[in-house]
Amino acid sequence: MPVADQSDLFGEPAPPAAPEVRSTAHQPLAARMRPRQLAEVVGQEHILKAGSLLPRLVAQNRFGSLLFYGPPGCGKTSIAEAIARETKSRFVRINAVMSNVAELREILATARRTPGDATILFIDELHRFNKSQQDLLLPDVEEGAVRLIGATTHNPGFYVNPPLLSRSHLFRLEPLATAAVAGVLKQALADRERGLGVRGVTADDKILADLAVLCDGDLRRALNSLEVLVLGLPERAELTAAELEVFARERRIRYDADEDEHYDTISAFIKSCRGSDPDAAMYWLAKMLAGGEDPRFIARRLVILASEDVGLADPQALPLTVAAHHACDFIGLPEAELTLAHATLYIATAPKSNTATLALGEAHRVLKEQPVQPVPLPLRDKSGKASKENGHGKGYRYSHDYPENISGQDYLAKPVTLYTPKPVGWEAKIADRLARWKDLKAAVKRSG
């Protein structure tokens, strides 16, 4: 008989056994406009369209534990509450940031005492629970005393314990499309019961679409932003570009340092530089800087790119990026942004070669798979009486005594090929030089 709790969107846990729906009078617009059933959820068609696994499991009320993984405002909590309503389950919501082991034990004990209530335990920000807290859930999830629905903005593969992950169906949610968000905003403007319809404020479709774009697919943020904008206008006024411009100036980029957005964005930045796309590289750089990323972190990645992906195709890349890293230290923001832009454009537009990476990897492979070669006697250090008596250094040919420093001497007892230059940038000249030296070495050997 209990129905799903209408806790707001900001992580405040409701009493676990609250039997009635709370008043929505003072809730934010995003909470008031929550879907009441799965069919009302916008977007996420890849998991919610007719015939998909999740709707079939809910319709038959035969699902176990579920994990919803996706960015803020994409519908994780809304789907969980809709599932609880459609299955007439007791819905207990907690936020992992605010909860503790004592509260968790009490909720699980209550669920065991009242198995007929079919408790759904919804844990928002599940990634905030440590390993012991997640392990505490396992016995009751295993026995079916509770059905867990976890919501996280973080990759569950990194933040959810493998035993809990293996006992759950994982569904990835995507940021909502602009059209989907704009459609809900239009509905909220007109809805007199749950939305803003009583104020009579109007807005054309382009204004709503622009607001949706500014909110980056986050429906919760879009709805609450619309509410602020509408409440700041007289009744029956029109929401125009002028009001939206004020909101746009205060827009904040969604970017969480040390979390998924951090790793995904730096990955896109690195791959854009490697792929020689300066426009994309500058876009991701600007996003990281707007999100408050440490400029020294970006500079370190540029130094790595200089050796890993540019290498000998442009030998100036490494000293330039090292200089950029030092500049970030002693200049600081905001001026260091110019230094990072300079280095980013240099790396993105430089010829690329990964031969340093490949050669090092091949050397490690040969060392691992073949017997370790001894240092040839002519190359050994001859310092000390014992070394000289053992023939160390005997027969060494001083390279500077020969044309182009090629003595014809071998520097491995059993020669191996580890480095193959690419015909790009400066490395093309290296390839020509090595080919000439190879011929010269062979000629010196033939001459004795």
N, C-alpha and C positions, 0 to 999 in steps of 0.2 A: 503493500500500500504506500510506502513512502515514495516521494517523487524526487527527481533530481534537484539538488541544491542549486540556487541561482547565485553562487558566489561571484563577486565581480572579477574583472580581468586583471587585477593588480596583485594577485597572489595572496589575498587574505583568506585564511582557511575558515570555513564555516563549521559550527558545531557538528560533529559527525552524525548525530542522530536527529537532526532537525526535521520534523515531520511535515512542515508546511513550507510553501514557497514564500520567500521574503518579498516585501513590497519593493517595487522597482522605482518608486517615485524619485529617489535621490541617487539612483545608479547612473553612471556615465552612459552616454548614448550607445557605445559599443556593447555594453552589457545588456541594455534594454532590447537591442536589435538582434540578439543572439538567435540563431536558428532553433526552432522547437522540434524539428525532426530532420533526419538525414537529407530528405528531399529538398529542404530549404537551404542547405549548405551550398554556397557558390564556389565555383572553381573545383580543383582536385578531382576532375572527371576521371583521371587515370586510376583512381581507387574507388570512386563513388558512382560511376555510371552503372546503369542497370545491368545486372548479370555479373558484376565484378565480385571478387571474393568477399570484401568487407560487408557490403549490403546483404549478401546471401547469409553470411554468418550471423549478422544481427537479426535478420528476418526469422531465422530458425532458432535464435537465442542459444547458439551452440559454439560461441567463441570462448577462447581462454584469455590469456593475458595479451595485451596489445601495447605496442610502442609506436608513438607518432613522433617523427623526426622532421623538423622543418623550421624555417625562419619565423621570427615574431609575427603575430597577426595573420597567420595563414589558415587558422581554423582548428588547431589541435584541441583546444578546450571545448569549442563549440561541438565538434564531432563527438567528443567524449560525453558531453551532457545530452546530446541527441540520442546517443546509444542507450544511456541510462533511462531516458524517458520511454523509448520505444520498447525496451525490454522490461519496463516497470521494476527496475532494480533500485536498491538503496544506494545512493550516490554519496560517497564521502570524499571530500576534496581536501588535500593538504598541499602546502608548498614546501619543497625540500629545503629552501633557504631558512624557513621559520620553524620547521618541525624538528622534533628530536626523538631519541629512542624511546623515551617514556611514553610520549603520545602515540608513537607507532605501535608499541606493545599493547596499549589500551584499545586502539582501533582494531587490531588483529584479534584480541581476546573477545571483544564484542561481536565481531563477525563469526567467530567460532561458536559463540553461545546462541546466535540467532541465524542458523544456516538457512532458514526459510526466507530471509530477507534478500538473499542473492546480492550480497554487497559488491559494488564496484568501487574499488579504491583508486581514485585518480590522484597521481602525484605529479604536480607541475614542477618543471625544472629538475627532473629526476637525476640529471648529471651532477647535481649538487650533493646528493647522498654519497657518503663514502662507502668503501667496500663492506664494512661491517653492517652498516645500515641496509645496504642492498641485500646482503646475505640474510638479514633478519626476515626479509620478505619470503625467502625461498620456500620454507616448509608450508606456509599457508597458501602460496601460489601453487605449489605442487599438489596439495590436498584439495584445492578448489574452495577453501574457506573464503577467499576473496578472489575476485578477478581484477587483476591489476591493469590499469591503463596509465602508461607513463608518457609524459610529454617532455621533449627536450629539443633545444636548438643546437645541440652538439652531436657530433658523430657518435652513435651508440657503440660502434666498434671500439672506440677509445675510452668511453666514459661509463659504459654499462658492463657489469660483471658478466663474463661469458656464461655462467650457469643460468643467470636471469635472462640473458639475451636468447639463449637456446630454448627457453620455455615460453617465448613470446613471439607473436607475429609482428614483424616490423613493417611499418608503412611510412614511406617518405612523402612529405607534403612539399609543394613548390610555392614560391611567392605567387600571389594572385595576379592575374592579368589586369591591365588597366581597365579594360571594358567591364570585367567582373566587379572591380571595386567601384567604378563609376555607377554601375547599375544599382548597387546597394546604397550608395549615397543618394541617388535619386529617390529610391524607395523610402529612405529615412526622412528626406525632406517632406514627403507627402504623407507619411504614416502619422495619423492623429492619435493613435492609441499608444504606440511604443516609441515613435520617432519625434520629429520636430514639426509635424503638420499643423499643430495649433497656432504656430507663430506665423504661418502663411508666407514665409520667406521663399523666394524662387531663385533658381540659378539655371542658366542654359547648360546644355550637355557639354560644351567645350570647357566651361569653368570646372565642372565636376571631373571631367577627364584630366584636366591639368592638376587638380588637387590629388587625384589618384596617382598621377605620375610622381608628384613631389613626395608621396608617402611610400614609394618603393615597394608596392605590393603588400603593404602592411594594412590590412583592413581595419584593425582596431585603432591604429593611429589615424587613419583617414576619417573614421567616424567621429572620434573624439576631437579631431581638428575641425571637422565640419560643425560640431556642436559649439565649439568656442567661437567660430566665425559667425554662426547664426545668432548666438546669444549676444554678440556684440553689435547686432543690427537692430533697428526698430522693427516692429511687427509689420508684415506685408512688404518689406523692403526686398531689393534684389541683391543677391550676392554677385559682385562684379570682379573684374580683374584687379581693381585697385585694392580690394580687401585681400585678395589672394597674393598680391605682390608683397604685402607685409608679412604674410605667413612664409613666403618663399625666402625672404631675407633671413628668417630665423630657422630655416631648415637645417637639420643635422643629418649627416651621413650615418647610416647604420654601419658601425664598424667596431667590433669588440676585440681589443688587443688580447692576445693569448688565447683566442677562441677560434671557432671555425672560420669566421669571416676574415680573421687575420691570416690564417694559413691559406685559404682559398685565394685571397687577393694577392698575396706575395707570390703564390704559384702562377697566377695569371700574369703578373708583372714579369717574372723570370721567363716564362714561355714566350711572352711577347717580345722581349729583348732577344732571346735566342732565335725567334722566328723573323727577326729583322723588320718588325712593325713598329716604327717610332711613335705613330699615333696611338696605338693601343698601349704601348709602354708608358707614354705620358699620361694617358687616362688613368691607368691603375696607380701610377705614382701619385697623381693628384688626389685620388680617392684615399690612399693611405695617409697622405699628409693631412687631408681634411678630417680624417678619422682620428688623428692624434698619434699616429705611429711614430716610434722613435726613429729619427732620421739616421742614426748610426746603424740601426738594424738594416735599413735599406742600403746604406753605403757598404756594409759588409757583404750583402748579397751581390752588389755590383763588382766588388773585388773578386769574389768567387767566380762570377760570370766571365770576368776578364781572362782568367786562366782556363776555366772549364770549357767555355764556348767560343772565345775569340782566339786565345792562345797566340801562336806564332803567325797567324794570318795578319795580326796587327800588334806587334810587340809593345806599342805605346799604350795599349788599353790598360795594362796592369799598373804602370806608374801613374797614369791619370786617375784611375779609380782609387788607388791608395792615397793620392793627394786629396781626392774628394772626401775620403773618410776622415783624414786629418782636418780638412777644412770644416766639416760638420762639427768637430769637437771644439775648435776655437772660434768659430763664427756664431754657431747656434741659429735657431729659428728666429725670425722668418727668412733671413737672408740665405741660410743654408739650403733652402728650397731651390734657389738658382743653381747652386753647385750640384745638387742631385739631378736637376733637369739637364744640366750640361753633361754629366757623366752618363745619364740614362740615354740621351740622344747619341752620344759617342758609341756606346756599346750596341745600341739597337741598329745603328747604321754601319757599324764596322763589318768587314768580311769575317766570316765565321770558320773556325776550325776547332775540332775537339780532339786533335791528335795527341795533345798532352794527356788528356783523360784516357784515351785508348792505349797509348804507349805505356802509361803507368799500370793500367789494368792488365795488359799483356805481360809486363815484367813480373807482376805479382803471380800471374797464372803459371809462368815458366818456373819461377822459384818454387811454387807449390807442387807442381807436377813432375819436375825433372830434378835429378841430383844437383846439389849446389856446386857450382864450379869453383875450383881453387883459383886464387889470384896467380896469374902467370908470374914466374920468377922475375922477368925483366921489369915488371910493374910494381914489385914489392919494394917496401921501404928499405933502403940499404944503410940506414943509420945504425951505428954500433958495430963492434968487432964481430959479434956472433952472426949478424945479418950478412956481413960481407963474406965471412967464411962459408956461409951456406949458399952463396951465389945470388943473394937478393940484389936486384937491379942490374945484374950482368946482362948485357945484350940490349939494354934499353936504347932506343934511337930518339934523340932529342928533336922534337918535331920542327923547331925553328931552324934547324940545319937543312931543311928540305924545301923544295918549291911548294908554295901554298900550304906549308906545314903538313904535308902528307909524306910520312916516312915509309909507308907500306907495312907498318907493323900492325899486328892484330892485338886487340885489347881484351879479348875473351879467348880462353882455350878452345872453346867450341862456339863459333859465331852464331848469333841468333838475330833475327830481324824483329824489332819491337816497334820502331817508329816508321810510319809511312806518311810523308807530308802530303797535304792536300794542295791541288793546283789553284789556290785562292790567295788573294792579297799578297802580303810579304812572303807567305809560305811558298808561293809558286817559285820565288827566287831561291828559296832554300832547297826546293826539289831540284832545280837546275844545278845548284852548287853541289849537292850531294851526288848527283849523277856524274858530274865532272870529276869529283874527288874519287868516286868509285873506279872510274876509268884510269885516273892517275895512279891510284894505289895498285891496281893490277899491273900497270906498266912498270912501276918501281919494283914490284915483286919479280916480274919477268927479267928485269935487268940485273937481279941478284943483289 
